[in-house]
Amino acid sequence: MSITAFDLNNPVEKNLAAMLASGRFPHAVILEGGTASERLALAKKLAAALVCSAGRANAPCGICSHCKKAAADSHADIPFYTAEDKPRAFKVDLVRDIRSDAYIIPNEADKKVFILENAHTMGNEGQNAILKILEEPPSYVNFIMLCSSKSGFLPTVLSRATVFTIGEAKNDDDAENRAAAVEAAMGIARAVTAIDDIELVRAAAVFEKDAKLLKTTLPVVQEIFAAAMREKFGVSENSSEFGALPEELARKLSRRALPDLIEACDKLMASLRMNANHNLMLTALCTTLRKAVSK
């Protein structure tokens, strides 16, 4: 991965950047919510900022040797510890190793930043063990503890850390499924405006062996047409995961076609809920959307 500057349009990252710049950054933070990959990506960015040599106001710079090593997961002063996301997976012996390591001064940077993934899976014994160093940490040590929810921590641990909530807790699978649905939906929406019917058939081919993808994609297709209709009626959106597609559709489709397409999606989703035959659903997908455009 590459290390980039904090996104100041993101409230959590803006807050982290401000605390770093102030020089009053807490020795222990808990990042909760979001997906596991989102938590880890933010933890790595934060760790890079803490060891960055560009100065607090400019960290992470992404170009100093510390940032480059952090990006390559090879910085000696950013130890990473993880455990499975299941109860008591983060063993007390591992916590004791972390505690011992924390008393060893940094090798290269001014800071030593511990990233503890799935830290909420420590049992009470493990949390009490980490508590001992959270109460009186060496001045050069920072802990970044990652969890789906802070509710897994003892109140005594929470009282000695600052919690940042990334967002609603989600599985990475959810994010991947959404990405696949968005990609498929954008293909369907573009194909609706094609002159040749075959383009829509080709776009729908992605569902031939994946009925689950069709189920998750149809609501997204409807979202795209709804966004296009808002564009058509002058309600512009500054940012969208659909890029410029809604604006493109608003230019190509009539004010009558867009509401008809949204209604067509409703009918298709209703058919899916009634467990319609999958092959027939693919045919219906193409014919129903084309009919809505050609009215």
ABEGO torsion letter per residue (X at the ends): XBBBBBBAABAAAAAAAAAAAAGABBABBBBBEEBAAAAAAAAAAAAAAAABAAEAAAOBAGABAAAAAAAAGABAABBBBBBBBBBGABBAAAAAAAAAAAABBBAABABBBBBBBGAAABBAAAAAAAAAAAABBBAABBBBBBBABAAABBAAAAAABBBBBAEBBBBAAAAAAAAAAAAAAAAAAAAAABABAAAAAAAAAAAAABAAAAAAAAAAAAAAAAAAAAAAAGBBBABBAAEAAAAAAAAABBAAAAAAAAAAAAAAAAAAAAGBBAAAAAAAAAAAAAAAAAX
